[in-house]
Amino acid sequence: MTTYRSPGSDPGSLVMASIRVLGFFILIVALVPVHLIYGFCRPDDPCRMPRSFHRLLVRLLGFQVRVHGSMAVTPPVLFVANHSSYLDIPVLGALIPGAFIAKAEVARWPLFGVLARLQRTVFVERRSARTGDHRNEMRARLANGQNLILFPEGTSSDGMCVLPFKSGLFGAIEDKATPVPILVQPVSITCTEIDGLPITRAWRPYYAWFGDMTLVGHLWNVFKLGRFTVDVVFHAPLSPAAFADRKALAAHCRQQVAYGIELCLTGRHTHPEIMAKITATEAALAAVPQL
């Protein structure tokens, strides 16, 4: 009878975890000074070093990232994605030259808060009284030509479904006086395999971080695992002017993101005819009206 081990349970996983932890701290020590120097010399290019850091971190963790569709390449773009784990950040950060929008608590996390501030994360509070201030900061970043990455669910989930999108921060792109046209691009991110095997519901918490999971304990398990396969679907970009209001835009983005997750979880993302419906990005970009 065949015995199946849970991911990260073999003796060699502890050695792998130790090597990755060491590599993680070496990566930070080596790149943070370079980031500060580069930022001083090239303040107009704030995303290059964070993107390099995320790319190296993804390789260190052994992630295999499969991209479907095309990313909008002309900033500013508001990328709107689902969120199941802090691991979504290095994956998307390795692909997208932009700054993240994160809850204010992240700024107070040991080490990770420092790293988030270094990559110019926009921190938002959950109090509705501050929503206007946060929208103004987002609007200023976009007006300066910087891409932003938003997780509008407001929290992480198990990755099997998409929680309701909070539309408040979509108000940052409602200002018609913004000097440059802004695009919104929905993005689906889904962990689909562990060590080449389809991820089951029981294994999903190895990637997803939600509920009362501790960060340190979850991260240690991540370091022990062999390889995650993560599928990222870039849907056709959207013009906010095509929607009646931010709620309609948020609802459409959620629908697209949920569809991409469904395709990846069911394996249909490999079907060319299905994927053709959501990967015609170049044609969509040409058809998007200017604001």
C-alpha positions as CSV (number, residue, x, y, z in Angstrom):
1,M,0.0,0.0,0.0
2,T,1.4,3.4,-1.0
3,T,1.9,5.9,1.9
4,Y,1.6,9.6,1.2
5,R,3.5,12.0,3.3
6,S,2.3,15.5,3.9
7,P,4.4,18.2,2.2
8,G,7.6,19.1,4.1
9,S,7.6,16.0,6.3
10,D,10.7,14.3,4.9
11,P,14.0,14.6,6.8
12,G,15.7,16.7,4.1
13,S,13.0,19.4,4.5
14,L,14.7,20.7,7.7
15,V,18.0,21.1,5.8
16,M,16.2,22.9,3.0
17,A,14.4,25.2,5.4
18,S,17.6,26.1,7.1
19,I,19.3,26.9,3.8
20,R,16.4,29.1,2.7
21,V,16.2,31.0,6.0
22,L,19.9,31.7,5.7
23,G,19.5,32.7,2.1
24,F,16.6,35.0,3.0
25,F,18.6,37.0,5.5
26,I,21.6,37.2,3.1
27,L,19.3,38.5,0.4
28,I,18.0,41.2,2.8
29,V,21.5,42.2,4.0
30,A,22.9,42.3,0.5
31,L,20.1,44.2,-1.3
32,V,18.8,46.7,1.3
33,P,22.0,48.9,1.1
34,V,21.9,48.6,-2.7
35,H,18.2,49.6,-2.7
36,L,19.0,52.7,-0.6
37,I,21.9,53.8,-2.8
38,Y,20.0,53.2,-6.0
39,G,17.0,55.0,-4.6
40,F,19.2,58.0,-3.8
41,C,20.7,58.0,-7.3
42,R,17.6,57.1,-9.2
43,P,14.5,58.5,-7.3
44,D,12.5,58.3,-10.6
45,D,12.8,54.5,-10.6
46,P,11.6,53.3,-7.2
47,C,10.4,49.8,-8.4
48,R,13.5,48.3,-9.9
49,M,15.2,47.1,-6.7
50,P,12.0,45.8,-5.0
51,R,11.2,43.9,-8.2
52,S,14.7,42.4,-8.2
53,F,14.3,41.4,-4.6
54,H,11.0,39.7,-5.2
55,R,12.3,37.8,-8.2
56,L,15.3,36.5,-6.2
57,L,13.0,35.6,-3.3
58,V,10.6,33.6,-5.5
59,R,13.6,31.6,-6.8
60,L,14.9,31.1,-3.3
61,L,11.6,29.7,-2.2
62,G,11.5,27.4,-5.3
63,F,8.2,28.8,-6.6
64,Q,7.2,28.0,-10.2
65,V,5.2,31.0,-11.5
66,R,3.1,30.4,-14.6
67,V,1.7,33.6,-16.3
68,H,-1.4,33.6,-18.5
69,G,-2.3,36.7,-20.4
70,S,-0.3,39.9,-20.7
71,M,0.3,42.6,-18.2
72,A,-0.5,46.2,-19.1
73,V,2.9,47.8,-19.5
74,T,2.0,51.5,-19.8
75,P,1.6,53.1,-16.4
76,P,-0.2,54.1,-14.4
77,V,-2.2,50.9,-13.8
78,L,-4.2,49.9,-10.8
79,F,-3.8,46.1,-10.6
80,V,-6.6,44.4,-8.6
81,A,-6.0,40.9,-7.3
82,N,-7.4,38.3,-4.9
83,H,-5.4,37.6,-1.8
84,S,-4.9,34.3,0.0
85,S,-1.4,34.7,1.5
86,Y,1.5,37.1,2.1
87,L,3.2,34.8,-0.5
88,D,1.1,36.6,-3.1
89,I,3.3,39.6,-2.5
90,P,6.6,38.2,-3.8
91,V,4.9,36.5,-6.7
92,L,3.1,39.7,-7.9
93,G,6.1,41.9,-6.9
94,A,8.3,39.8,-9.1
95,L,6.0,40.4,-12.1
96,I,4.6,43.9,-11.6
97,P,6.7,47.1,-11.3
98,G,4.6,48.8,-8.7
99,A,3.9,49.5,-5.1
100,F,1.5,47.5,-2.9
101,I,-1.5,48.8,-0.9
102,A,-1.5,47.1,2.5
103,K,-3.4,47.4,5.8
104,A,-1.7,49.7,8.3
105,E,-0.9,46.8,10.7
106,V,1.7,45.5,8.2
107,A,3.9,48.6,8.9
108,R,4.3,47.4,12.5
109,W,5.3,43.9,11.7
110,P,8.9,43.1,12.7
111,L,11.2,43.1,9.7
112,F,8.4,42.7,7.1
113,G,7.1,46.2,8.0
114,V,10.5,47.6,7.3
115,L,10.7,45.8,4.0
116,A,7.2,47.1,3.1
117,R,8.2,50.7,3.8
118,L,11.3,50.3,1.8
119,Q,9.3,49.4,-1.3
120,R,7.0,52.4,-0.7
121,T,3.9,50.5,0.3
122,V,0.7,52.6,0.7
123,F,-0.6,51.7,4.2
124,V,-4.4,52.0,4.7
125,E,-6.4,51.8,7.9
126,R,-9.7,50.0,8.2
127,R,-11.5,53.1,9.6
128,S,-13.8,54.6,7.0
129,A,-13.0,58.0,8.3
130,R,-9.5,57.7,6.8
131,T,-10.7,56.3,3.4
132,G,-10.5,59.8,1.8
133,D,-6.9,60.3,2.9
134,H,-5.9,57.0,1.5
135,R,-7.7,57.7,-1.8
136,N,-5.8,60.9,-2.1
137,E,-2.4,59.2,-1.6
138,M,-3.3,56.6,-4.1
139,R,-4.5,59.2,-6.5
140,A,-1.2,61.1,-6.1
141,R,0.9,58.0,-6.7
142,L,-1.1,57.1,-9.9
143,A,-0.9,60.7,-11.1
144,N,2.9,60.5,-10.9
145,G,2.8,57.5,-13.1
146,Q,3.3,54.8,-10.5
147,N,1.5,51.4,-10.7
148,L,-0.3,50.2,-7.6
149,I,-1.4,46.7,-6.6
150,L,-4.6,46.5,-4.6
151,F,-6.1,43.5,-2.7
152,P,-9.7,44.8,-2.4
153,E,-10.9,41.8,-0.3
154,G,-9.3,43.6,2.7
155,T,-8.0,40.3,4.1
156,S,-6.7,36.9,3.0
157,S,-8.8,33.8,2.4
158,D,-8.2,30.1,1.7
159,G,-7.8,30.8,-2.0
160,M,-10.8,28.7,-3.0
161,C,-13.1,31.6,-3.5
162,V,-13.1,35.4,-3.8
163,L,-14.4,37.5,-0.9
164,P,-16.5,40.6,-1.6
165,F,-14.4,43.5,-3.0
166,K,-14.4,46.7,-0.9
167,S,-15.1,49.5,-3.4
168,G,-14.0,52.4,-1.2
169,L,-10.4,52.6,-2.5
170,F,-11.6,52.3,-6.1
171,G,-12.6,56.0,-5.6
172,A,-8.9,56.9,-6.1
173,I,-9.5,56.6,-9.9
174,E,-12.8,58.5,-10.0
175,D,-11.1,61.9,-10.2
176,K,-11.6,63.1,-13.8
177,A,-9.0,65.8,-13.3
178,T,-6.2,63.2,-13.1
179,P,-3.7,64.4,-15.7
180,V,-3.0,60.9,-17.1
181,P,-5.4,58.1,-18.1
182,I,-5.5,55.2,-15.6
183,L,-6.2,51.6,-16.4
184,V,-7.5,48.9,-14.0
185,Q,-6.3,45.4,-14.6
186,P,-7.9,42.4,-12.7
187,V,-5.4,39.7,-11.8
188,S,-6.1,36.2,-10.5
189,I,-3.4,34.5,-8.4
190,T,-3.8,30.8,-7.5
191,C,-1.6,28.2,-6.0
192,T,-2.4,25.1,-7.9
193,E,0.4,22.5,-7.2
194,I,2.8,21.4,-4.5
195,D,5.8,19.4,-5.8
196,G,4.0,18.9,-9.1
197,L,0.9,17.4,-7.4
198,P,-2.5,19.2,-7.6
199,I,-3.0,21.1,-4.4
200,T,-5.9,19.6,-2.3
201,R,-8.1,21.5,0.1
202,A,-6.2,19.8,3.0
203,W,-2.9,21.1,1.6
204,R,-4.1,24.6,0.7
205,P,-3.2,26.0,4.2
206,Y,0.5,25.3,3.3
207,Y,0.2,28.3,0.9
208,A,-2.8,30.2,2.1
209,W,-2.5,32.2,5.3
210,F,-5.7,33.1,7.0
211,G,-7.7,32.9,10.2
212,D,-5.6,32.6,13.4
213,M,-2.5,31.1,11.7
214,T,0.8,32.4,13.1
215,L,3.1,34.1,10.6
216,V,6.4,32.5,11.9
217,G,5.0,29.0,12.0
218,H,3.4,29.3,8.6
219,L,6.6,30.8,7.1
220,W,8.7,28.0,8.5
221,N,6.5,25.4,6.8
222,V,6.9,27.4,3.5
223,F,10.7,27.2,3.9
224,K,10.4,23.4,4.3
225,L,8.3,22.8,1.3
226,G,9.8,21.7,-2.1
227,R,8.0,23.7,-4.7
228,F,4.8,25.7,-5.1
229,T,3.3,26.2,-8.5
230,V,1.4,29.5,-8.7
231,D,-0.7,30.5,-11.7
232,V,-1.2,34.2,-12.4
233,V,-3.9,35.3,-14.9
234,F,-3.7,38.9,-16.3
235,H,-7.2,39.8,-17.5
236,A,-8.0,42.4,-20.1
237,P,-7.4,45.9,-18.7
238,L,-10.4,48.2,-18.1
239,S,-11.1,51.9,-18.4
240,P,-12.9,53.2,-15.3
241,A,-14.9,55.5,-17.6
242,A,-16.7,52.5,-18.9
243,F,-18.4,51.9,-15.6
244,A,-21.2,53.8,-13.9
245,D,-19.4,54.1,-10.6
246,R,-16.7,52.4,-8.5
247,K,-19.1,49.8,-7.1
248,A,-19.8,48.6,-10.7
249,L,-16.1,48.5,-11.5
250,A,-15.3,46.6,-8.3
251,A,-18.0,44.1,-9.0
252,H,-16.8,43.5,-12.5
253,C,-13.2,43.1,-11.3
254,R,-14.3,40.5,-8.7
255,Q,-16.2,38.6,-11.4
256,Q,-13.1,38.4,-13.7
257,V,-10.8,37.5,-10.8
258,A,-13.1,34.7,-9.7
259,Y,-13.4,33.4,-13.2
260,G,-9.6,33.2,-13.5
261,I,-9.3,31.3,-10.2
262,E,-12.0,28.8,-11.3
263,L,-10.1,28.2,-14.6
264,C,-6.8,27.5,-12.7
265,L,-8.3,25.3,-10.0
266,T,-10.2,23.2,-12.6
267,G,-7.2,22.9,-14.9
268,R,-9.0,24.7,-17.7
269,H,-6.3,27.5,-17.9
270,T,-4.4,25.1,-20.2
271,H,-7.3,25.1,-22.7
272,P,-6.3,27.5,-25.5
273,E,-9.9,28.4,-26.6
274,I,-10.9,29.3,-23.0
275,M,-7.8,31.2,-22.3
276,A,-8.1,33.1,-25.5
277,K,-11.1,34.9,-24.0
278,I,-9.1,36.4,-21.2
279,T,-5.7,36.8,-22.8
280,A,-6.5,39.2,-25.6
281,T,-4.9,42.0,-23.7
282,E,-3.2,43.8,-26.6
283,A,-6.6,44.1,-28.5
284,A,-8.3,45.2,-25.3
285,L,-5.6,47.9,-24.7
286,A,-6.1,49.3,-28.1
287,A,-9.8,49.5,-27.6
288,V,-9.7,51.2,-24.1
289,P,-11.0,54.7,-24.4
290,Q,-8.8,57.5,-23.0
291,L,-10.1,59.3,-19.9
